[in-house]
């Protein structure tokens, strides 16, 4: 975009924000303090992006900020007093106001040391990238851009305000932010920044797993995740935070008979993103991360046969275990870990469908095993159908269309999403003359399998078959 377009965009956005930022500017400057809109909101305003989460920086200390907000904000809260941040809400706007500050890392520490600064220029100089090191002074709306952020924004370039080595030494997580912003904004990363990321990749190891995880989630959910992931791999950062990804760049066998699993994985991720727009709500981290991890079991299961072909037997099961281990190391929630691992483990199930040979029982089991992840499994399975053979690709999609039609048909005829035995626990105990215990659970599971195999049964028929099974079991 041109400089003129940037100027028009920021002027329009500042006019929209006027009722909030002008009043804040007047309150703080009236009390003898400086205050400025800063960072992401300024960058996004210049890109023509609107949002109601505002970041400001001020010369006021947190207790003074809190005092000045009293009586003006609809609500205030302590975002992290030790970091100098006070939050508030004003109408539809969420506002965070932070005292001028700096953050540096001790080489052996996982936590930053926080010092309050004395000037806006000093605060901007300590920020991660030039496009985030711009501010708008309030209330006069003067743009401060000491490091050429506007030019970099127009050029679509990520640079650090000073030497990238100094910036990454202050906070090594900024190396991952470079990849994240490349993925979110679609920007190129300056060669000096890439060199510094490569040379300092091992410094990421002092950052807590939770902070690394949060950046990874933002990257994966960005508009162009391939850009960021490629940068992580090329700089060696992925080796430290997600080593399963670069491991997918398997050496080709001498006959070139299997495709590059790394490139295939990035293609599957992009195809999953295309599909999620119509099948899932917004950027879906679970579906995207499952696409990224679905083949991580291949390096460990790769086998070369005598005829030169390559096999990856059970890479789905092995991959699910690897995925679970990695997500636990990155401190993901148990729920997300279970969901992604389940999708990785089940992503090959469809290939047993052939040309539609599955019985209704097999289709029911497919739905039951997928559970509440069925729609995501649809997305992953379709996205994984990558081949240069157009006719083969079209055949795979038609076959999956057929499977989905059969699921829809069974769902219409049966309670497919909540398959239960035709008799509940009380009815089982009454039929078999049992009290609560392990045998009731055994009978329940047998009836569930019957339901899967034969579909819904009338209660009398279910009782008859249960009694027959029980008599046969008792004689065994």
Buried (B, 14 or more C-beta within 10 A) or exposed (E): BEEEEBEBBBEEBBEEBEEBBBBBBEBBBEEEBBBBBBBBBBBBBBBBEEEBEBBBBBBBBBEBBBEBBEEEBEEBEEBEBEBBBBBBBBEEBBBBBBBBBBBBBEEEEEEBEBEBBEEBBEBBBBBBBBBBBBBBBBBEBEBBBBBBBBBBBBBEBBBBBBEBBEBBBBBBBBBBBBBBBBBBBEBBBBEEBBEBBEBBBEBBEBBEBEBBBBBBBBBBBBEBBBBBBBBBBBBBBBBBBBEBBBBBBBEEEEEEEBBBBBEBBBBBBBBBBEBBEEBBEEBBBBBBBBBBBBBBBBBBBBEBEEEEEBEBEEBBBBBBBBBBEBBEEBBBEEEBBBBBBBBBBBBBBBEEBEEEEBEBBBBBBBBBBBEEBBBBBBBBBBBBBBEEEEEEEEBBEEBBEBBEEBBEEBEEEBEBEEBEBBBEBEBBBEBBEBEEEEBBEEBBEBBBEBBBEBBEBEEEEBBEBBEEBBEEEEEE
